Amino acid sequence: MKKTEQIREMSLSEMQTQLQDLEEELTNLRFQKVTSQLDNPLRIRVVRRDIARLKTILHEHEKGIRNVS
């Protein structure tokens, strides 16, 4: 995933699409973990942090803290 500055440069629709993709990936990773097919368990942590990063930036936009293009 990109750094925070790169995420802020994305449009609002791009961020929402990226968030949906990451949430879907997290669901798939959790299923793989349960079925013992997960190759890289640290990927779950990375995806969760990326989701949190995107949600934080979207929340900043909703509250008017920072403007998103």
The 8 nearest C-alpha neighbors of each residue, nearest first, counted from 0:
[[1, 49, 2, 46, 45, 6, 3, 5],
 [2, 0, 5, 6, 3, 4, 49, 7],
 [1, 3, 5, 4, 6, 0, 7, 52],
 [2, 4, 6, 5, 7, 1, 52, 56],
 [5, 3, 7, 6, 2, 8, 1, 9],
 [4, 6, 8, 7, 2, 3, 1, 9],
 [5, 7, 3, 9, 8, 4, 1, 2],
 [6, 8, 4, 5, 9, 3, 67, 56],
 [7, 9, 5, 6, 4, 10, 68, 67],
 [10, 8, 6, 7, 13, 14, 11, 5],
 [11, 9, 13, 68, 12, 14, 8, 67],
 [10, 12, 14, 13, 15, 9, 67, 68],
 [11, 13, 15, 14, 10, 16, 9, 17],
 [14, 12, 16, 10, 11, 15, 9, 17],
 [13, 15, 17, 11, 12, 16, 18, 10],
 [14, 16, 18, 12, 17, 13, 19, 11],
 [17, 15, 13, 19, 18, 14, 12, 20],
 [16, 18, 14, 20, 15, 19, 13, 21],
 [19, 17, 15, 21, 16, 20, 14, 22],
 [18, 20, 22, 16, 17, 21, 23, 15],
 [21, 19, 17, 23, 18, 22, 24, 16],
 [22, 20, 24, 18, 23, 19, 25, 17],
 [21, 23, 25, 19, 24, 20, 18, 26],
 [24, 22, 26, 20, 21, 25, 19, 27],
 [23, 25, 21, 27, 26, 22, 28, 20],
 [26, 24, 28, 22, 27, 23, 21, 29],
 [27, 25, 23, 29, 24, 28, 22, 30],
 [26, 28, 24, 30, 25, 29, 31, 23],
 [29, 27, 31, 25, 30, 26, 24, 32],
 [28, 30, 32, 26, 31, 27, 25, 33],
 [31, 29, 27, 33, 32, 28, 34, 26],
 [30, 32, 36, 37, 28, 34, 29, 33],
 [31, 33, 29, 35, 37, 30, 34, 36],
 [34, 32, 30, 31, 35, 29, 36, 37],
 [33, 35, 31, 32, 36, 30, 37, 29],
 [36, 34, 32, 33, 37, 31, 38, 30],
 [37, 35, 31, 34, 32, 38, 33, 30],
 [36, 38, 31, 32, 35, 39, 40, 28],
 [39, 37, 36, 40, 35, 31, 32, 42],
 [38, 40, 41, 42, 37, 43, 28, 36],
 [41, 39, 42, 43, 37, 38, 32, 44],
 [42, 40, 43, 44, 39, 45, 46, 38],
 [41, 43, 45, 40, 44, 39, 46, 28],
 [44, 42, 46, 41, 45, 40, 47, 25],
 [43, 45, 47, 41, 42, 46, 48, 40],
 [46, 44, 42, 48, 43, 47, 49, 41],
 [45, 47, 49, 43, 48, 44, 42, 50],
 [48, 46, 50, 44, 49, 45, 43, 51],
 [49, 47, 51, 45, 50, 46, 52, 44],
 [48, 50, 52, 46, 51, 47, 45, 53],
 [51, 49, 47, 53, 48, 52, 54, 18],
 [50, 52, 48, 54, 49, 53, 55, 47],
 [51, 53, 49, 55, 50, 54, 48, 56],
 [54, 52, 50, 56, 55, 51, 57, 49],
 [55, 53, 57, 51, 56, 52, 58, 50],
 [56, 54, 58, 52, 53, 57, 51, 59],
 [55, 57, 59, 53, 58, 54, 60, 52],
 [58, 56, 54, 60, 59, 55, 53, 61],
 [59, 57, 61, 55, 60, 56, 54, 62],
 [60, 58, 64, 56, 62, 57, 61, 65],
 [59, 61, 63, 57, 58, 62, 65, 66],
 [62, 60, 58, 59, 63, 57, 64, 65],
 [61, 63, 59, 60, 64, 58, 65, 57],
 [62, 64, 60, 65, 61, 59, 66, 58],
 [65, 63, 59, 62, 60, 66, 61, 58],
 [66, 64, 63, 60, 59, 67, 62, 56],
 [65, 67, 60, 63, 68, 64, 59, 7],
 [66, 68, 60, 7, 65, 11, 10, 8],
 [67, 10, 66, 11, 8, 9, 7, 60]]
